[in-house]
Amino acid sequence: MISVFRGSDYVQAQLVAGLLREAGIDVFLQGALLQGALGDLPATGHLSIFVDESDRTAAQKIIAQYERGELAIDEDSVPPFNESEAP
């Protein structure tokens, strides 16, 4: 496995991991459990996303698209929330 993404924002790391999984790429997110242990201490780069070597190029392309803002959600395509349909 090879690291294709490093960061310190848990939500961003989960988002990137989700984008990769959506593309059929198996992902290992290292350091996710450290978030609670670090608490208020400043830490950077403790989250890493690893993929198989064979998926490196595809993962890097998806991450580059994400970083350029090309993978934004089109709000017009998202159906409105209906509370009566909520579980």
VMD Tcl script that builds the backbone (N, CA, C; Angstrom):
set m [mol new atoms 261]
animate dup $m
set s [atomselect $m all]
$s set {name element resname resid chain x y z} {
  {N N MET 1 A 0.848 -1.184 0.000}
  {CA C MET 1 A 0.000 0.000 0.000}
  {C C MET 1 A 0.890 1.243 0.000}
  {N N ILE 2 A 0.318 2.309 -0.536}
  {CA C ILE 2 A 1.070 3.550 -0.670}
  {C C ILE 2 A 0.205 4.720 -0.210}
  {N N SER 3 A 0.830 5.687 0.453}
  {CA C SER 3 A 0.112 6.870 0.930}
  {C C SER 3 A -0.135 7.825 -0.227}
  {N N VAL 4 A -1.406 8.252 -0.376}
  {CA C VAL 4 A -1.753 9.193 -1.446}
  {C C VAL 4 A -2.317 10.496 -0.904}
  {N N PHE 5 A -2.548 10.563 0.413}
  {CA C PHE 5 A -3.126 11.780 1.003}
  {C C PHE 5 A -2.706 11.866 2.456}
  {N N ARG 6 A -2.311 13.071 2.876}
  {CA C ARG 6 A -1.985 13.336 4.288}
  {C C ARG 6 A -2.683 14.607 4.712}
  {N N GLY 7 A -3.167 14.617 5.919}
  {CA C GLY 7 A -3.823 15.810 6.422}
  {C C GLY 7 A -4.075 15.707 7.909}
  {N N SER 8 A -4.747 16.726 8.451}
  {CA C SER 8 A -5.063 16.718 9.875}
  {C C SER 8 A -6.546 16.957 10.123}
  {N N ASP 9 A -7.323 17.111 9.074}
  {CA C ASP 9 A -8.760 17.346 9.207}
  {C C ASP 9 A -9.492 16.022 8.999}
  {N N TYR 10 A -10.075 15.502 10.076}
  {CA C TYR 10 A -10.740 14.194 10.047}
  {C C TYR 10 A -11.873 14.164 9.019}
  {N N VAL 11 A -12.686 15.214 8.985}
  {CA C VAL 11 A -13.819 15.250 8.071}
  {C C VAL 11 A -13.329 15.240 6.621}
  {N N GLN 12 A -12.313 16.032 6.332}
  {CA C GLN 12 A -11.767 16.062 4.982}
  {C C GLN 12 A -11.195 14.695 4.594}
  {N N ALA 13 A -10.493 14.052 5.517}
  {CA C ALA 13 A -9.917 12.741 5.228}
  {C C ALA 13 A -11.022 11.722 4.952}
  {N N GLN 14 A -12.106 11.774 5.716}
  {CA C GLN 14 A -13.222 10.859 5.478}
  {C C GLN 14 A -13.880 11.148 4.131}
  {N N LEU 15 A -13.994 12.421 3.784}
  {CA C LEU 15 A -14.575 12.806 2.500}
  {C C LEU 15 A -13.727 12.269 1.347}
  {N N VAL 16 A -12.428 12.465 1.421}
  {CA C VAL 16 A -11.530 11.983 0.370}
  {C C VAL 16 A -11.590 10.455 0.303}
  {N N ALA 17 A -11.583 9.797 1.453}
  {CA C ALA 17 A -11.677 8.336 1.472}
  {C C ALA 17 A -12.986 7.879 0.826}
  {N N GLY 18 A -14.078 8.586 1.098}
  {CA C GLY 18 A -15.364 8.252 0.499}
  {C C GLY 18 A -15.362 8.424 -1.009}
  {N N LEU 19 A -14.722 9.473 -1.500}
  {CA C LEU 19 A -14.616 9.684 -2.945}
  {C C LEU 19 A -13.852 8.534 -3.604}
  {N N LEU 20 A -12.792 8.099 -2.949}
  {CA C LEU 20 A -12.005 6.999 -3.498}
  {C C LEU 20 A -12.794 5.693 -3.474}
  {N N ARG 21 A -13.486 5.442 -2.372}
  {CA C ARG 21 A -14.314 4.228 -2.285}
  {C C ARG 21 A -15.419 4.245 -3.341}
  {N N GLU 22 A -16.000 5.416 -3.565}
  {CA C GLU 22 A -17.050 5.576 -4.570}
  {C C GLU 22 A -16.532 5.178 -5.955}
  {N N ALA 23 A -15.251 5.388 -6.184}
  {CA C ALA 23 A -14.628 5.042 -7.462}
  {C C ALA 23 A -14.154 3.588 -7.487}
  {N N GLY 24 A -14.445 2.845 -6.424}
  {CA C GLY 24 A -14.076 1.438 -6.376}
  {C C GLY 24 A -12.671 1.167 -5.894}
  {N N ILE 25 A -12.065 2.145 -5.244}
  {CA C ILE 25 A -10.697 2.007 -4.745}
  {C C ILE 25 A -10.749 1.648 -3.257}
  {N N ASP 26 A -10.089 0.533 -2.892}
  {CA C ASP 26 A -9.994 0.158 -1.484}
  {C C ASP 26 A -9.068 1.128 -0.775}
  {N N VAL 27 A -9.497 1.561 0.409}
  {CA C VAL 27 A -8.804 2.618 1.145}
  {C C VAL 27 A -8.526 2.177 2.574}
  {N N PHE 28 A -7.354 2.544 3.081}
  {CA C PHE 28 A -7.057 2.391 4.505}
  {C C PHE 28 A -6.741 3.775 5.049}
  {N N LEU 29 A -7.517 4.223 6.033}
  {CA C LEU 29 A -7.313 5.533 6.651}
  {C C LEU 29 A -6.552 5.336 7.954}
  {N N GLN 30 A -5.297 5.721 7.955}
  {CA C GLN 30 A -4.445 5.568 9.134}
  {C C GLN 30 A -4.485 6.828 9.975}
  {N N GLY 31 A -4.614 6.669 11.285}
  {CA C GLY 31 A -4.561 7.787 12.206}
  {C C GLY 31 A -5.910 8.341 12.596}
  {N N ALA 32 A -7.000 7.765 12.091}
  {CA C ALA 32 A -8.338 8.285 12.391}
  {C C ALA 32 A -8.648 8.214 13.879}
  {N N LEU 33 A -8.163 7.183 14.545}
  {CA C LEU 33 A -8.454 7.034 15.966}
  {C C LEU 33 A -7.597 7.951 16.839}
  {N N LEU 34 A -6.589 8.570 16.255}
  {CA C LEU 34 A -5.748 9.494 17.025}
  {C C LEU 34 A -6.445 10.823 17.286}
  {N N GLN 35 A -7.476 11.120 16.510}
  {CA C GLN 35 A -8.171 12.401 16.643}
  {C C GLN 35 A -8.611 12.647 18.086}
  {N N GLY 36 A -9.251 11.666 18.707}
  {CA C GLY 36 A -9.704 11.816 20.088}
  {C C GLY 36 A -8.557 11.868 21.077}
  {N N ALA 37 A -7.503 11.129 20.801}
  {CA C ALA 37 A -6.357 11.094 21.707}
  {C C ALA 37 A -5.608 12.412 21.701}
  {N N LEU 38 A -5.604 13.092 20.560}
  {CA C LEU 38 A -4.870 14.351 20.474}
  {C C LEU 38 A -5.600 15.486 21.169}
  {N N GLY 39 A -6.930 15.410 21.197}
  {CA C GLY 39 A -7.710 16.442 21.873}
  {C C GLY 39 A -7.435 17.818 21.314}
  {N N ASP 40 A -7.077 18.742 22.179}
  {CA C ASP 40 A -6.848 20.123 21.760}
  {C C ASP 40 A -5.400 20.406 21.366}
  {N N LEU 41 A -4.570 19.394 21.388}
  {CA C LEU 41 A -3.177 19.603 21.021}
  {C C LEU 41 A -3.069 19.865 19.523}
  {N N PRO 42 A -2.288 20.828 19.124}
  {CA C PRO 42 A -2.138 21.067 17.692}
  {C C PRO 42 A -1.341 19.929 17.055}
  {N N ALA 43 A -1.893 19.370 16.021}
  {CA C ALA 43 A -1.217 18.277 15.324}
  {C C ALA 43 A -1.494 18.432 13.837}
  {N N THR 44 A -0.509 18.121 13.045}
  {CA C THR 44 A -0.707 18.199 11.603}
  {C C THR 44 A -0.208 16.919 10.966}
  {N N GLY 45 A -0.880 16.540 9.910}
  {CA C GLY 45 A -0.427 15.395 9.132}
  {C C GLY 45 A -0.554 14.053 9.794}
  {N N HIS 46 A -1.438 13.915 10.773}
  {CA C HIS 46 A -1.545 12.631 11.453}
  {C C HIS 46 A -2.518 11.675 10.774}
  {N N LEU 47 A -3.223 12.120 9.736}
  {CA C LEU 47 A -4.133 11.268 8.979}
  {C C LEU 47 A -3.525 10.968 7.617}
  {N N SER 48 A -3.517 9.702 7.240}
  {CA C SER 48 A -2.983 9.304 5.946}
  {C C SER 48 A -3.944 8.332 5.287}
  {N N ILE 49 A -4.122 8.493 3.992}
  {CA C ILE 49 A -4.936 7.564 3.219}
  {C C ILE 49 A -3.995 6.731 2.365}
  {N N PHE 50 A -4.133 5.424 2.509}
  {CA C PHE 50 A -3.327 4.482 1.756}
  {C C PHE 50 A -4.204 3.727 0.769}
  {N N VAL 51 A -3.656 3.439 -0.404}
  {CA C VAL 51 A -4.333 2.633 -1.416}
  {C C VAL 51 A -3.316 1.621 -1.962}
  {N N ASP 52 A -3.825 0.620 -2.667}
  {CA C ASP 52 A -2.938 -0.336 -3.316}
  {C C ASP 52 A -2.118 0.392 -4.366}
  {N N GLU 53 A -0.922 -0.080 -4.575}
  {CA C GLU 53 A -0.024 0.515 -5.561}
  {C C GLU 53 A -0.691 0.596 -6.933}
  {N N SER 54 A -1.485 -0.414 -7.281}
  {CA C SER 54 A -2.132 -0.439 -8.601}
  {C C SER 54 A -3.204 0.640 -8.756}
  {N N ASP 55 A -3.674 1.192 -7.639}
  {CA C ASP 55 A -4.705 2.236 -7.663}
  {C C ASP 55 A -4.123 3.638 -7.499}
  {N N ARG 56 A -2.817 3.755 -7.399}
  {CA C ARG 56 A -2.178 5.036 -7.100}
  {C C ARG 56 A -2.574 6.138 -8.091}
  {N N THR 57 A -2.442 5.886 -9.367}
  {CA C THR 57 A -2.701 6.919 -10.377}
  {C C THR 57 A -4.157 7.369 -10.334}
  {N N ALA 58 A -5.078 6.409 -10.280}
  {CA C ALA 58 A -6.505 6.750 -10.232}
  {C C ALA 58 A -6.823 7.547 -8.972}
  {N N ALA 59 A -6.256 7.154 -7.836}
  {CA C ALA 59 A -6.495 7.862 -6.574}
  {C C ALA 59 A -5.944 9.282 -6.639}
  {N N GLN 60 A -4.751 9.445 -7.185}
  {CA C GLN 60 A -4.146 10.771 -7.283}
  {C C GLN 60 A -4.964 11.690 -8.188}
  {N N LYS 61 A -5.547 11.138 -9.254}
  {CA C LYS 61 A -6.386 11.950 -10.139}
  {C C LYS 61 A -7.644 12.421 -9.420}
  {N N ILE 62 A -8.268 11.527 -8.652}
  {CA C ILE 62 A -9.480 11.887 -7.909}
  {C C ILE 62 A -9.164 12.932 -6.854}
  {N N ILE 63 A -8.063 12.755 -6.144}
  {CA C ILE 63 A -7.674 13.718 -5.106}
  {C C ILE 63 A -7.371 15.077 -5.745}
  {N N ALA 64 A -6.703 15.081 -6.889}
  {CA C ALA 64 A -6.413 16.342 -7.579}
  {C C ALA 64 A -7.707 17.035 -8.002}
  {N N GLN 65 A -8.682 16.272 -8.497}
  {CA C GLN 65 A -9.973 16.846 -8.864}
  {C C GLN 65 A -10.656 17.447 -7.641}
  {N N TYR 66 A -10.606 16.736 -6.523}
  {CA C TYR 66 A -11.197 17.233 -5.276}
  {C C TYR 66 A -10.524 18.536 -4.852}
  {N N GLU 67 A -9.206 18.568 -4.887}
  {CA C GLU 67 A -8.467 19.750 -4.447}
  {C C GLU 67 A -8.701 20.956 -5.358}
  {N N ARG 68 A -9.016 20.711 -6.633}
  {CA C ARG 68 A -9.334 21.801 -7.557}
  {C C ARG 68 A -10.803 22.213 -7.468}
  {N N GLY 69 A -11.588 21.511 -6.672}
  {CA C GLY 69 A -13.004 21.845 -6.507}
  {C C GLY 69 A -13.892 21.335 -7.622}
  {N N GLU 70 A -13.416 20.377 -8.367}
  {CA C GLU 70 A -14.176 19.859 -9.501}
  {C C GLU 70 A -15.216 18.825 -9.102}
  {N N LEU 71 A -15.221 18.383 -7.873}
  {CA C LEU 71 A -16.144 17.344 -7.427}
  {C C LEU 71 A -17.224 17.894 -6.510}
  {N N ALA 72 A -17.558 19.159 -6.674}
  {CA C ALA 72 A -18.590 19.785 -5.842}
  {C C ALA 72 A -19.950 19.164 -6.126}
  {N N ILE 73 A -20.795 19.134 -5.107}
  {CA C ILE 73 A -22.151 18.618 -5.246}
  {C C ILE 73 A -23.009 19.686 -5.890}
  {N N ASP 74 A -23.728 19.300 -6.907}
  {CA C ASP 74 A -24.672 20.204 -7.559}
  {C C ASP 74 A -25.930 20.245 -6.686}
  {N N GLU 75 A -26.128 21.344 -5.996}
  {CA C GLU 75 A -27.242 21.441 -5.055}
  {C C GLU 75 A -28.604 21.267 -5.724}
  {N N ASP 76 A -28.700 21.556 -7.009}
  {CA C ASP 76 A -29.960 21.382 -7.718}
  {C C ASP 76 A -30.304 19.907 -7.925}
  {N N SER 77 A -29.291 19.039 -7.854}
  {CA C SER 77 A -29.530 17.615 -8.076}
  {C C SER 77 A -29.849 16.877 -6.775}
  {N N VAL 78 A -29.724 17.541 -5.635}
  {CA C VAL 78 A -30.011 16.920 -4.345}
  {C C VAL 78 A -31.469 17.174 -3.991}
  {N N PRO 79 A -32.237 16.097 -3.762}
  {CA C PRO 79 A -33.652 16.316 -3.425}
  {C C PRO 79 A -33.778 17.004 -2.071}
  {N N PRO 80 A -34.788 17.838 -1.885}
  {CA C PRO 80 A -34.973 18.528 -0.614}
  {C C PRO 80 A -35.289 17.524 0.497}
  {N N PHE 81 A -34.894 17.859 1.710}
  {CA C PHE 81 A -35.173 17.015 2.868}
  {C C PHE 81 A -36.633 17.105 3.233}
  {N N ASN 82 A -37.248 15.958 3.419}
  {CA C ASN 82 A -38.653 15.880 3.797}
  {C C ASN 82 A -38.749 15.203 5.148}
  {N N GLU 83 A -39.071 15.937 6.191}
  {CA C GLU 83 A -39.096 15.382 7.551}
  {C C GLU 83 A -40.073 14.237 7.693}
  {N N SER 84 A -41.155 14.246 6.936}
  {CA C SER 84 A -42.148 13.181 7.060}
  {C C SER 84 A -41.616 11.841 6.557}
  {N N GLU 85 A -40.557 11.861 5.743}
  {CA C GLU 85 A -39.956 10.635 5.236}
  {C C GLU 85 A -38.784 10.169 6.078}
  {N N ALA 86 A -38.405 10.930 7.075}
  {CA C ALA 86 A -37.270 10.571 7.930}
  {C C ALA 86 A -37.619 9.371 8.791}
  {N N PRO 87 A -36.639 8.512 9.049}
  {CA C PRO 87 A -36.914 7.313 9.891}
  {C C PRO 87 A -37.256 7.664 11.311}
}
mol reanalyze $m
mol bondsrecalc $m
mol representation Tube
mol addrep $m
